Amino acid sequence: MPLFRQLELNLGEKTSPISVVDPLEDNDRVAVLGQACRLSHKRMASDALALQFALGRDDSLEQKARVLLRANGAARIASPIQVEWNSRLKTCAGRTDYRKKLISLNPMLHQHGAEEIERTFLHELAHLLAQFRSGRKRIPPHGSQWRKACHDLGIGDERRCHTLPFPIRHRKPRFLYRCPNCRREFPRVRQIRRTVACLACCRAHNQGRFDKRFRLRSVTCSGGLRPPA
């Protein structure tokens, strides 16, 4: 066959166009989109609910704190106990104020699961329990009394500090205090608002009880530090 005839036959052949078949029919597509919208709204509602519970008072943890305190002989401080989620906490997981009977928790704990929330809550509750048992006697934050309280609350292996990846903020000390006895200096970021004595000297000379002879005194200094106003 002549070459021009072969070309004519090839050009005259009809080729079917390439088509893409969507496995989803119109009704199925609408159903999938509707489900995605419902999931999106549900997720938004869940996030809003989490944010709501991440700030302010936590009734469930307060009730649990009261039960644990009463079970460990600290019924006197069980009623006024308060547990809150405080967004001002940035680097620490929790904080305790014995005078206010207040436990503050970092809302970022919600990102690390219920187990971390539980341990941090019990860690801070142990501070309250330890101080209650010691009465007016000043105790070290993570000393033997705190260890005993942790054991009684079921977290005997608890560490002093958390290892969660919270942002670290370094602040330069602005105030300086000194013990009149041992001359040890205590730089502080915040001004000390209450009467504080050197713990080492109180332990060495007064069986660990507060002694006004070792009360810390403000120091006039340079280098960025300054005495309290």
Biotite code that builds the C-alpha atoms (Angstrom):
import biotite.structure as struc

atoms = struc.array([
    struc.Atom([0.000, 0.000, 0.000], chain_id="A", res_id=1, res_name="MET", atom_name="CA", element="C"),
    struc.Atom([1.310, 3.446, -0.867], chain_id="A", res_id=2, res_name="PRO", atom_name="CA", element="C"),
    struc.Atom([2.673, 5.491, 1.962], chain_id="A", res_id=3, res_name="LEU", atom_name="CA", element="C"),
    struc.Atom([0.141, 8.317, 1.546], chain_id="A", res_id=4, res_name="PHE", atom_name="CA", element="C"),
    struc.Atom([-2.709, 5.749, 1.851], chain_id="A", res_id=5, res_name="ARG", atom_name="CA", element="C"),
    struc.Atom([-1.281, 4.427, 5.108], chain_id="A", res_id=6, res_name="GLN", atom_name="CA", element="C"),
    struc.Atom([-1.131, 7.970, 6.521], chain_id="A", res_id=7, res_name="LEU", atom_name="CA", element="C"),
    struc.Atom([-4.699, 8.598, 5.503], chain_id="A", res_id=8, res_name="GLU", atom_name="CA", element="C"),
    struc.Atom([-5.910, 5.465, 7.291], chain_id="A", res_id=9, res_name="LEU", atom_name="CA", element="C"),
    struc.Atom([-3.957, 6.300, 10.464], chain_id="A", res_id=10, res_name="ASN", atom_name="CA", element="C"),
    struc.Atom([-5.295, 9.844, 10.570], chain_id="A", res_id=11, res_name="LEU", atom_name="CA", element="C"),
    struc.Atom([-8.793, 8.666, 10.003], chain_id="A", res_id=12, res_name="GLY", atom_name="CA", element="C"),
    struc.Atom([-8.823, 6.312, 12.984], chain_id="A", res_id=13, res_name="GLU", atom_name="CA", element="C"),
    struc.Atom([-10.940, 7.503, 15.833], chain_id="A", res_id=14, res_name="LYS", atom_name="CA", element="C"),
    struc.Atom([-9.452, 7.443, 19.278], chain_id="A", res_id=15, res_name="THR", atom_name="CA", element="C"),
    struc.Atom([-11.555, 7.505, 22.376], chain_id="A", res_id=16, res_name="SER", atom_name="CA", element="C"),
    struc.Atom([-10.797, 10.427, 24.690], chain_id="A", res_id=17, res_name="PRO", atom_name="CA", element="C"),
    struc.Atom([-9.191, 9.700, 28.034], chain_id="A", res_id=18, res_name="ILE", atom_name="CA", element="C"),
    struc.Atom([-11.705, 10.131, 30.852], chain_id="A", res_id=19, res_name="SER", atom_name="CA", element="C"),
    struc.Atom([-11.349, 10.106, 34.635], chain_id="A", res_id=20, res_name="VAL", atom_name="CA", element="C"),
    struc.Atom([-14.080, 8.304, 36.480], chain_id="A", res_id=21, res_name="VAL", atom_name="CA", element="C"),
    struc.Atom([-14.973, 9.735, 39.917], chain_id="A", res_id=22, res_name="ASP", atom_name="CA", element="C"),
    struc.Atom([-15.710, 6.812, 42.224], chain_id="A", res_id=23, res_name="PRO", atom_name="CA", element="C"),
    struc.Atom([-18.141, 8.965, 44.194], chain_id="A", res_id=24, res_name="LEU", atom_name="CA", element="C"),
    struc.Atom([-21.562, 9.682, 42.775], chain_id="A", res_id=25, res_name="GLU", atom_name="CA", element="C"),
    struc.Atom([-23.187, 13.031, 43.453], chain_id="A", res_id=26, res_name="ASP", atom_name="CA", element="C"),
    struc.Atom([-25.200, 11.752, 46.395], chain_id="A", res_id=27, res_name="ASN", atom_name="CA", element="C"),
    struc.Atom([-22.152, 10.121, 47.947], chain_id="A", res_id=28, res_name="ASP", atom_name="CA", element="C"),
    struc.Atom([-20.142, 13.315, 47.497], chain_id="A", res_id=29, res_name="ARG", atom_name="CA", element="C"),
    struc.Atom([-22.800, 15.357, 49.282], chain_id="A", res_id=30, res_name="VAL", atom_name="CA", element="C"),
    struc.Atom([-22.882, 12.849, 52.125], chain_id="A", res_id=31, res_name="ALA", atom_name="CA", element="C"),
    struc.Atom([-19.100, 12.970, 52.546], chain_id="A", res_id=32, res_name="VAL", atom_name="CA", element="C"),
    struc.Atom([-19.062, 16.774, 52.549], chain_id="A", res_id=33, res_name="LEU", atom_name="CA", element="C"),
    struc.Atom([-21.849, 16.843, 55.111], chain_id="A", res_id=34, res_name="GLY", atom_name="CA", element="C"),
    struc.Atom([-19.960, 14.440, 57.350], chain_id="A", res_id=35, res_name="GLN", atom_name="CA", element="C"),
    struc.Atom([-16.790, 16.539, 57.065], chain_id="A", res_id=36, res_name="ALA", atom_name="CA", element="C"),
    struc.Atom([-18.725, 19.669, 58.053], chain_id="A", res_id=37, res_name="CYS", atom_name="CA", element="C"),
    struc.Atom([-20.244, 17.904, 61.044], chain_id="A", res_id=38, res_name="ARG", atom_name="CA", element="C"),
    struc.Atom([-16.823, 16.688, 62.172], chain_id="A", res_id=39, res_name="LEU", atom_name="CA", element="C"),
    struc.Atom([-15.404, 20.183, 61.755], chain_id="A", res_id=40, res_name="SER", atom_name="CA", element="C"),
    struc.Atom([-18.185, 21.719, 63.853], chain_id="A", res_id=41, res_name="HIS", atom_name="CA", element="C"),
    struc.Atom([-17.812, 18.980, 66.451], chain_id="A", res_id=42, res_name="LYS", atom_name="CA", element="C"),
    struc.Atom([-14.052, 19.611, 66.641], chain_id="A", res_id=43, res_name="ARG", atom_name="CA", element="C"),
    struc.Atom([-14.605, 23.350, 67.020], chain_id="A", res_id=44, res_name="MET", atom_name="CA", element="C"),
    struc.Atom([-17.138, 22.736, 69.784], chain_id="A", res_id=45, res_name="ALA", atom_name="CA", element="C"),
    struc.Atom([-14.704, 20.357, 71.480], chain_id="A", res_id=46, res_name="SER", atom_name="CA", element="C"),
    struc.Atom([-11.903, 22.929, 71.290], chain_id="A", res_id=47, res_name="ASP", atom_name="CA", element="C"),
    struc.Atom([-14.179, 25.615, 72.709], chain_id="A", res_id=48, res_name="ALA", atom_name="CA", element="C"),
    struc.Atom([-15.221, 23.305, 75.541], chain_id="A", res_id=49, res_name="LEU", atom_name="CA", element="C"),
    struc.Atom([-11.587, 22.465, 76.278], chain_id="A", res_id=50, res_name="ALA", atom_name="CA", element="C"),
    struc.Atom([-10.734, 26.159, 76.393], chain_id="A", res_id=51, res_name="LEU", atom_name="CA", element="C"),
    struc.Atom([-13.637, 26.784, 78.729], chain_id="A", res_id=52, res_name="GLN", atom_name="CA", element="C"),
    struc.Atom([-12.428, 24.132, 81.161], chain_id="A", res_id=53, res_name="PHE", atom_name="CA", element="C"),
    struc.Atom([-8.797, 25.198, 80.752], chain_id="A", res_id=54, res_name="ALA", atom_name="CA", element="C"),
    struc.Atom([-9.389, 28.476, 82.586], chain_id="A", res_id=55, res_name="LEU", atom_name="CA", element="C"),
    struc.Atom([-10.905, 29.270, 85.955], chain_id="A", res_id=56, res_name="GLY", atom_name="CA", element="C"),
    struc.Atom([-11.979, 26.937, 88.764], chain_id="A", res_id=57, res_name="ARG", atom_name="CA", element="C"),
    struc.Atom([-12.010, 23.165, 88.357], chain_id="A", res_id=58, res_name="ASP", atom_name="CA", element="C"),
    struc.Atom([-14.827, 21.699, 90.460], chain_id="A", res_id=59, res_name="ASP", atom_name="CA", element="C"),
    struc.Atom([-13.909, 18.055, 89.836], chain_id="A", res_id=60, res_name="SER", atom_name="CA", element="C"),
    struc.Atom([-10.311, 18.499, 91.013], chain_id="A", res_id=61, res_name="LEU", atom_name="CA", element="C"),
    struc.Atom([-11.484, 20.512, 94.019], chain_id="A", res_id=62, res_name="GLU", atom_name="CA", element="C"),
    struc.Atom([-13.779, 17.677, 95.062], chain_id="A", res_id=63, res_name="GLN", atom_name="CA", element="C"),
    struc.Atom([-10.964, 15.173, 94.620], chain_id="A", res_id=64, res_name="LYS", atom_name="CA", element="C"),
    struc.Atom([-8.614, 17.355, 96.676], chain_id="A", res_id=65, res_name="ALA", atom_name="CA", element="C"),
    struc.Atom([-11.149, 17.508, 99.529], chain_id="A", res_id=66, res_name="ARG", atom_name="CA", element="C"),
    struc.Atom([-11.542, 13.730, 99.566], chain_id="A", res_id=67, res_name="VAL", atom_name="CA", element="C"),
    struc.Atom([-7.774, 13.157, 99.629], chain_id="A", res_id=68, res_name="LEU", atom_name="CA", element="C"),
    struc.Atom([-7.140, 15.773, 102.308], chain_id="A", res_id=69, res_name="LEU", atom_name="CA", element="C"),
    struc.Atom([-9.822, 14.348, 104.588], chain_id="A", res_id=70, res_name="ARG", atom_name="CA", element="C"),
    struc.Atom([-8.464, 10.827, 104.044], chain_id="A", res_id=71, res_name="ALA", atom_name="CA", element="C"),
    struc.Atom([-5.015, 12.035, 105.153], chain_id="A", res_id=72, res_name="ASN", atom_name="CA", element="C"),
    struc.Atom([-6.112, 13.855, 108.303], chain_id="A", res_id=73, res_name="GLY", atom_name="CA", element="C"),
    struc.Atom([-6.229, 17.362, 106.815], chain_id="A", res_id=74, res_name="ALA", atom_name="CA", element="C"),
    struc.Atom([-9.978, 17.963, 106.993], chain_id="A", res_id=75, res_name="ALA", atom_name="CA", element="C"),
    struc.Atom([-9.460, 21.474, 108.361], chain_id="A", res_id=76, res_name="ARG", atom_name="CA", element="C"),
    struc.Atom([-8.115, 22.731, 105.023], chain_id="A", res_id=77, res_name="ILE", atom_name="CA", element="C"),
    struc.Atom([-10.342, 20.539, 102.840], chain_id="A", res_id=78, res_name="ALA", atom_name="CA", element="C"),
    struc.Atom([-13.323, 22.899, 102.697], chain_id="A", res_id=79, res_name="SER", atom_name="CA", element="C"),
    struc.Atom([-11.514, 26.087, 101.598], chain_id="A", res_id=80, res_name="PRO", atom_name="CA", element="C"),
    struc.Atom([-9.332, 24.327, 99.004], chain_id="A", res_id=81, res_name="ILE", atom_name="CA", element="C"),
    struc.Atom([-9.476, 25.790, 95.486], chain_id="A", res_id=82, res_name="GLN", atom_name="CA", element="C"),
    struc.Atom([-8.039, 24.450, 92.228], chain_id="A", res_id=83, res_name="VAL", atom_name="CA", element="C"),
    struc.Atom([-7.777, 26.722, 89.209], chain_id="A", res_id=84, res_name="GLU", atom_name="CA", element="C"),
    struc.Atom([-6.405, 26.760, 85.668], chain_id="A", res_id=85, res_name="TRP", atom_name="CA", element="C"),
    struc.Atom([-4.284, 29.893, 85.427], chain_id="A", res_id=86, res_name="ASN", atom_name="CA", element="C"),
    struc.Atom([-3.157, 31.095, 81.982], chain_id="A", res_id=87, res_name="SER", atom_name="CA", element="C"),
    struc.Atom([-0.534, 33.341, 83.574], chain_id="A", res_id=88, res_name="ARG", atom_name="CA", element="C"),
    struc.Atom([1.572, 30.274, 84.349], chain_id="A", res_id=89, res_name="LEU", atom_name="CA", element="C"),
    struc.Atom([4.046, 29.932, 81.499], chain_id="A", res_id=90, res_name="LYS", atom_name="CA", element="C"),
    struc.Atom([7.068, 27.859, 82.524], chain_id="A", res_id=91, res_name="THR", atom_name="CA", element="C"),
    struc.Atom([5.851, 26.012, 85.628], chain_id="A", res_id=92, res_name="CYS", atom_name="CA", element="C"),
    struc.Atom([3.302, 23.202, 85.522], chain_id="A", res_id=93, res_name="ALA", atom_name="CA", element="C"),
    struc.Atom([1.667, 24.185, 88.797], chain_id="A", res_id=94, res_name="GLY", atom_name="CA", element="C"),
    struc.Atom([1.888, 26.423, 91.853], chain_id="A", res_id=95, res_name="ARG", atom_name="CA", element="C"),
    struc.Atom([0.622, 26.263, 95.443], chain_id="A", res_id=96, res_name="THR", atom_name="CA", element="C"),
    struc.Atom([-0.372, 29.046, 97.821], chain_id="A", res_id=97, res_name="ASP", atom_name="CA", element="C"),
    struc.Atom([-0.894, 27.622, 101.304], chain_id="A", res_id=98, res_name="TYR", atom_name="CA", element="C"),
    struc.Atom([-2.210, 30.853, 102.786], chain_id="A", res_id=99, res_name="ARG", atom_name="CA", element="C"),
    struc.Atom([-5.000, 30.983, 100.195], chain_id="A", res_id=100, res_name="LYS", atom_name="CA", element="C"),
    struc.Atom([-5.372, 27.172, 100.070], chain_id="A", res_id=101, res_name="LYS", atom_name="CA", element="C"),
    struc.Atom([-5.036, 27.524, 96.306], chain_id="A", res_id=102, res_name="LEU", atom_name="CA", element="C"),
    struc.Atom([-3.593, 25.195, 93.666], chain_id="A", res_id=103, res_name="ILE", atom_name="CA", element="C"),
    struc.Atom([-2.942, 26.778, 90.257], chain_id="A", res_id=104, res_name="SER", atom_name="CA", element="C"),
    struc.Atom([-2.362, 24.607, 87.184], chain_id="A", res_id=105, res_name="LEU", atom_name="CA", element="C"),
    struc.Atom([-0.932, 25.481, 83.788], chain_id="A", res_id=106, res_name="ASN", atom_name="CA", element="C"),
    struc.Atom([-3.561, 25.105, 80.998], chain_id="A", res_id=107, res_name="PRO", atom_name="CA", element="C"),
    struc.Atom([-0.846, 23.737, 78.697], chain_id="A", res_id=108, res_name="MET", atom_name="CA", element="C"),
    struc.Atom([-1.052, 20.511, 80.713], chain_id="A", res_id=109, res_name="LEU", atom_name="CA", element="C"),
    struc.Atom([-4.109, 19.668, 78.586], chain_id="A", res_id=110, res_name="HIS", atom_name="CA", element="C"),
    struc.Atom([-1.736, 19.114, 75.673], chain_id="A", res_id=111, res_name="GLN", atom_name="CA", element="C"),
    struc.Atom([0.076, 16.329, 77.557], chain_id="A", res_id=112, res_name="HIS", atom_name="CA", element="C"),
    struc.Atom([-2.785, 14.117, 78.649], chain_id="A", res_id=113, res_name="GLY", atom_name="CA", element="C"),
    struc.Atom([-4.742, 13.245, 81.773], chain_id="A", res_id=114, res_name="ALA", atom_name="CA", element="C"),
    struc.Atom([-1.803, 11.476, 83.419], chain_id="A", res_id=115, res_name="GLU", atom_name="CA", element="C"),
    struc.Atom([0.323, 14.644, 83.514], chain_id="A", res_id=116, res_name="GLU", atom_name="CA", element="C"),
    struc.Atom([-2.628, 16.634, 84.850], chain_id="A", res_id=117, res_name="ILE", atom_name="CA", element="C"),
    struc.Atom([-3.145, 14.055, 87.608], chain_id="A", res_id=118, res_name="GLU", atom_name="CA", element="C"),
    struc.Atom([0.510, 13.961, 88.670], chain_id="A", res_id=119, res_name="ARG", atom_name="CA", element="C"),
    struc.Atom([0.877, 17.728, 88.674], chain_id="A", res_id=120, res_name="THR", atom_name="CA", element="C"),
    struc.Atom([-2.303, 18.115, 90.690], chain_id="A", res_id=121, res_name="PHE", atom_name="CA", element="C"),
    struc.Atom([-1.111, 15.562, 93.273], chain_id="A", res_id=122, res_name="LEU", atom_name="CA", element="C"),
    struc.Atom([2.375, 17.156, 93.301], chain_id="A", res_id=123, res_name="HIS", atom_name="CA", element="C"),
    struc.Atom([0.885, 20.502, 94.292], chain_id="A", res_id=124, res_name="GLU", atom_name="CA", element="C"),
    struc.Atom([-1.583, 18.944, 96.723], chain_id="A", res_id=125, res_name="LEU", atom_name="CA", element="C"),
    struc.Atom([1.372, 17.288, 98.465], chain_id="A", res_id=126, res_name="ALA", atom_name="CA", element="C"),
    struc.Atom([2.793, 20.753, 99.164], chain_id="A", res_id=127, res_name="HIS", atom_name="CA", element="C"),
    struc.Atom([-0.429, 21.738, 100.933], chain_id="A", res_id=128, res_name="LEU", atom_name="CA", element="C"),
    struc.Atom([-0.572, 18.501, 102.904], chain_id="A", res_id=129, res_name="LEU", atom_name="CA", element="C"),
    struc.Atom([3.079, 18.735, 103.956], chain_id="A", res_id=130, res_name="ALA", atom_name="CA", element="C"),
    struc.Atom([2.719, 22.316, 105.172], chain_id="A", res_id=131, res_name="GLN", atom_name="CA", element="C"),
    struc.Atom([-0.492, 21.475, 107.054], chain_id="A", res_id=132, res_name="PHE", atom_name="CA", element="C"),
    struc.Atom([1.254, 18.660, 108.891], chain_id="A", res_id=133, res_name="ARG", atom_name="CA", element="C"),
    struc.Atom([4.174, 20.934, 109.773], chain_id="A", res_id=134, res_name="SER", atom_name="CA", element="C"),
    struc.Atom([1.956, 23.674, 111.204], chain_id="A", res_id=135, res_name="GLY", atom_name="CA", element="C"),
    struc.Atom([3.629, 27.058, 111.318], chain_id="A", res_id=136, res_name="ARG", atom_name="CA", element="C"),
    struc.Atom([7.092, 25.555, 110.955], chain_id="A", res_id=137, res_name="LYS", atom_name="CA", element="C"),
    struc.Atom([8.790, 26.490, 107.701], chain_id="A", res_id=138, res_name="ARG", atom_name="CA", element="C"),
    struc.Atom([9.782, 23.483, 105.641], chain_id="A", res_id=139, res_name="ILE", atom_name="CA", element="C"),
    struc.Atom([11.842, 23.113, 102.446], chain_id="A", res_id=140, res_name="PRO", atom_name="CA", element="C"),
    struc.Atom([9.640, 22.941, 99.334], chain_id="A", res_id=141, res_name="PRO", atom_name="CA", element="C"),
    struc.Atom([10.726, 19.440, 98.311], chain_id="A", res_id=142, res_name="HIS", atom_name="CA", element="C"),
    struc.Atom([12.092, 18.054, 101.561], chain_id="A", res_id=143, res_name="GLY", atom_name="CA", element="C"),
    struc.Atom([11.252, 14.927, 103.535], chain_id="A", res_id=144, res_name="SER", atom_name="CA", element="C"),
    struc.Atom([7.816, 16.254, 104.587], chain_id="A", res_id=145, res_name="GLN", atom_name="CA", element="C"),
    struc.Atom([6.837, 16.754, 100.966], chain_id="A", res_id=146, res_name="TRP", atom_name="CA", element="C"),
    struc.Atom([8.199, 13.327, 100.051], chain_id="A", res_id=147, res_name="ARG", atom_name="CA", element="C"),
    struc.Atom([6.082, 11.746, 102.783], chain_id="A", res_id=148, res_name="LYS", atom_name="CA", element="C"),
    struc.Atom([2.992, 13.590, 101.527], chain_id="A", res_id=149, res_name="ALA", atom_name="CA", element="C"),
    struc.Atom([3.682, 12.414, 97.959], chain_id="A", res_id=150, res_name="CYS", atom_name="CA", element="C"),
    struc.Atom([3.917, 8.833, 99.186], chain_id="A", res_id=151, res_name="HIS", atom_name="CA", element="C"),
    struc.Atom([0.613, 9.136, 101.043], chain_id="A", res_id=152, res_name="ASP", atom_name="CA", element="C"),
    struc.Atom([-1.049, 10.519, 97.903], chain_id="A", res_id=153, res_name="LEU", atom_name="CA", element="C"),
    struc.Atom([0.208, 7.645, 95.766], chain_id="A", res_id=154, res_name="GLY", atom_name="CA", element="C"),
    struc.Atom([3.074, 9.361, 93.906], chain_id="A", res_id=155, res_name="ILE", atom_name="CA", element="C"),
    struc.Atom([6.053, 8.246, 95.960], chain_id="A", res_id=156, res_name="GLY", atom_name="CA", element="C"),
    struc.Atom([8.378, 8.423, 92.937], chain_id="A", res_id=157, res_name="ASP", atom_name="CA", element="C"),
    struc.Atom([7.447, 12.012, 92.074], chain_id="A", res_id=158, res_name="GLU", atom_name="CA", element="C"),
    struc.Atom([10.265, 14.314, 90.874], chain_id="A", res_id=159, res_name="ARG", atom_name="CA", element="C"),
    struc.Atom([10.924, 17.811, 92.159], chain_id="A", res_id=160, res_name="ARG", atom_name="CA", element="C"),
    struc.Atom([10.599, 19.433, 88.729], chain_id="A", res_id=161, res_name="CYS", atom_name="CA", element="C"),
    struc.Atom([8.648, 18.520, 85.626], chain_id="A", res_id=162, res_name="HIS", atom_name="CA", element="C"),
    struc.Atom([10.295, 17.704, 82.303], chain_id="A", res_id=163, res_name="THR", atom_name="CA", element="C"),
    struc.Atom([7.513, 18.974, 80.047], chain_id="A", res_id=164, res_name="LEU", atom_name="CA", element="C"),
    struc.Atom([8.567, 21.089, 77.040], chain_id="A", res_id=165, res_name="PRO", atom_name="CA", element="C"),
    struc.Atom([7.208, 24.368, 78.378], chain_id="A", res_id=166, res_name="PHE", atom_name="CA", element="C"),
    struc.Atom([8.921, 27.568, 77.202], chain_id="A", res_id=167, res_name="PRO", atom_name="CA", element="C"),
    struc.Atom([11.764, 28.664, 79.462], chain_id="A", res_id=168, res_name="ILE", atom_name="CA", element="C"),
    struc.Atom([11.918, 32.292, 80.430], chain_id="A", res_id=169, res_name="ARG", atom_name="CA", element="C"),
    struc.Atom([15.078, 33.678, 82.009], chain_id="A", res_id=170, res_name="HIS", atom_name="CA", element="C"),
    struc.Atom([14.627, 36.776, 84.148], chain_id="A", res_id=171, res_name="ARG", atom_name="CA", element="C"),
    struc.Atom([17.479, 38.748, 85.641], chain_id="A", res_id=172, res_name="LYS", atom_name="CA", element="C"),
    struc.Atom([17.433, 39.132, 89.460], chain_id="A", res_id=173, res_name="PRO", atom_name="CA", element="C"),
    struc.Atom([16.589, 42.686, 90.501], chain_id="A", res_id=174, res_name="ARG", atom_name="CA", element="C"),
    struc.Atom([16.754, 42.481, 94.299], chain_id="A", res_id=175, res_name="PHE", atom_name="CA", element="C"),
    struc.Atom([19.461, 41.260, 96.652], chain_id="A", res_id=176, res_name="LEU", atom_name="CA", element="C"),
    struc.Atom([19.177, 40.067, 100.255], chain_id="A", res_id=177, res_name="TYR", atom_name="CA", element="C"),
    struc.Atom([21.822, 38.897, 102.733], chain_id="A", res_id=178, res_name="ARG", atom_name="CA", element="C"),
    struc.Atom([21.836, 36.851, 105.925], chain_id="A", res_id=179, res_name="CYS", atom_name="CA", element="C"),
    struc.Atom([23.398, 38.920, 108.776], chain_id="A", res_id=180, res_name="PRO", atom_name="CA", element="C"),
    struc.Atom([24.934, 35.773, 110.283], chain_id="A", res_id=181, res_name="ASN", atom_name="CA", element="C"),
    struc.Atom([26.482, 33.663, 107.510], chain_id="A", res_id=182, res_name="CYS", atom_name="CA", element="C"),
    struc.Atom([26.608, 36.566, 105.010], chain_id="A", res_id=183, res_name="ARG", atom_name="CA", element="C"),
    struc.Atom([25.138, 34.404, 102.272], chain_id="A", res_id=184, res_name="ARG", atom_name="CA", element="C"),
    struc.Atom([23.464, 36.457, 99.539], chain_id="A", res_id=185, res_name="GLU", atom_name="CA", element="C"),
    struc.Atom([20.059, 35.747, 97.992], chain_id="A", res_id=186, res_name="PHE", atom_name="CA", element="C"),
    struc.Atom([19.329, 37.422, 94.618], chain_id="A", res_id=187, res_name="PRO", atom_name="CA", element="C"),
    struc.Atom([15.636, 37.538, 93.801], chain_id="A", res_id=188, res_name="ARG", atom_name="CA", element="C"),
    struc.Atom([13.591, 38.453, 90.735], chain_id="A", res_id=189, res_name="VAL", atom_name="CA", element="C"),
    struc.Atom([10.725, 39.730, 92.891], chain_id="A", res_id=190, res_name="ARG", atom_name="CA", element="C"),
    struc.Atom([10.793, 41.718, 96.060], chain_id="A", res_id=191, res_name="GLN", atom_name="CA", element="C"),
    struc.Atom([10.267, 39.685, 99.252], chain_id="A", res_id=192, res_name="ILE", atom_name="CA", element="C"),
    struc.Atom([7.065, 40.951, 100.846], chain_id="A", res_id=193, res_name="ARG", atom_name="CA", element="C"),
    struc.Atom([7.136, 38.908, 104.053], chain_id="A", res_id=194, res_name="ARG", atom_name="CA", element="C"),
    struc.Atom([9.575, 38.201, 106.854], chain_id="A", res_id=195, res_name="THR", atom_name="CA", element="C"),
    struc.Atom([12.083, 35.580, 105.686], chain_id="A", res_id=196, res_name="VAL", atom_name="CA", element="C"),
    struc.Atom([15.087, 34.138, 107.508], chain_id="A", res_id=197, res_name="ALA", atom_name="CA", element="C"),
    struc.Atom([18.098, 32.164, 106.347], chain_id="A", res_id=198, res_name="CYS", atom_name="CA", element="C"),
    struc.Atom([17.048, 28.496, 106.448], chain_id="A", res_id=199, res_name="LEU", atom_name="CA", element="C"),
    struc.Atom([20.594, 27.166, 106.886], chain_id="A", res_id=200, res_name="ALA", atom_name="CA", element="C"),
    struc.Atom([21.207, 29.337, 109.955], chain_id="A", res_id=201, res_name="CYS", atom_name="CA", element="C"),
    struc.Atom([17.808, 28.513, 111.440], chain_id="A", res_id=202, res_name="CYS", atom_name="CA", element="C"),
    struc.Atom([18.593, 24.838, 111.078], chain_id="A", res_id=203, res_name="ARG", atom_name="CA", element="C"),
    struc.Atom([22.073, 25.190, 112.531], chain_id="A", res_id=204, res_name="ALA", atom_name="CA", element="C"),
    struc.Atom([21.179, 27.392, 115.504], chain_id="A", res_id=205, res_name="HIS", atom_name="CA", element="C"),
    struc.Atom([17.434, 27.059, 116.202], chain_id="A", res_id=206, res_name="ASN", atom_name="CA", element="C"),
    struc.Atom([16.397, 23.502, 115.224], chain_id="A", res_id=207, res_name="GLN", atom_name="CA", element="C"),
    struc.Atom([14.947, 24.696, 111.925], chain_id="A", res_id=208, res_name="GLY", atom_name="CA", element="C"),
    struc.Atom([12.492, 27.137, 113.497], chain_id="A", res_id=209, res_name="ARG", atom_name="CA", element="C"),
    struc.Atom([12.266, 30.752, 112.436], chain_id="A", res_id=210, res_name="PHE", atom_name="CA", element="C"),
    struc.Atom([14.714, 33.036, 114.243], chain_id="A", res_id=211, res_name="ASP", atom_name="CA", element="C"),
    struc.Atom([14.600, 36.780, 113.730], chain_id="A", res_id=212, res_name="LYS", atom_name="CA", element="C"),
    struc.Atom([18.376, 36.964, 114.265], chain_id="A", res_id=213, res_name="ARG", atom_name="CA", element="C"),
    struc.Atom([18.786, 35.458, 110.803], chain_id="A", res_id=214, res_name="PHE", atom_name="CA", element="C"),
    struc.Atom([16.193, 37.559, 109.029], chain_id="A", res_id=215, res_name="ARG", atom_name="CA", element="C"),
    struc.Atom([17.306, 38.455, 105.506], chain_id="A", res_id=216, res_name="LEU", atom_name="CA", element="C"),
    struc.Atom([18.169, 42.082, 104.953], chain_id="A", res_id=217, res_name="ARG", atom_name="CA", element="C"),
    struc.Atom([18.159, 44.068, 101.752], chain_id="A", res_id=218, res_name="SER", atom_name="CA", element="C"),
    struc.Atom([21.521, 45.014, 100.303], chain_id="A", res_id=219, res_name="VAL", atom_name="CA", element="C"),
    struc.Atom([22.476, 48.172, 98.399], chain_id="A", res_id=220, res_name="THR", atom_name="CA", element="C"),
    struc.Atom([24.408, 46.982, 95.389], chain_id="A", res_id=221, res_name="CYS", atom_name="CA", element="C"),
    struc.Atom([25.229, 47.591, 91.753], chain_id="A", res_id=222, res_name="SER", atom_name="CA", element="C"),
    struc.Atom([25.352, 45.524, 88.614], chain_id="A", res_id=223, res_name="GLY", atom_name="CA", element="C"),
    struc.Atom([21.652, 45.597, 87.857], chain_id="A", res_id=224, res_name="GLY", atom_name="CA", element="C"),
    struc.Atom([20.532, 44.474, 91.316], chain_id="A", res_id=225, res_name="LEU", atom_name="CA", element="C"),
    struc.Atom([18.849, 46.924, 93.601], chain_id="A", res_id=226, res_name="ARG", atom_name="CA", element="C"),
    struc.Atom([17.544, 46.951, 97.154], chain_id="A", res_id=227, res_name="PRO", atom_name="CA", element="C"),
    struc.Atom([13.781, 46.881, 97.779], chain_id="A", res_id=228, res_name="PRO", atom_name="CA", element="C"),
    struc.Atom([12.030, 50.246, 97.872], chain_id="A", res_id=229, res_name="ALA", atom_name="CA", element="C"),
])
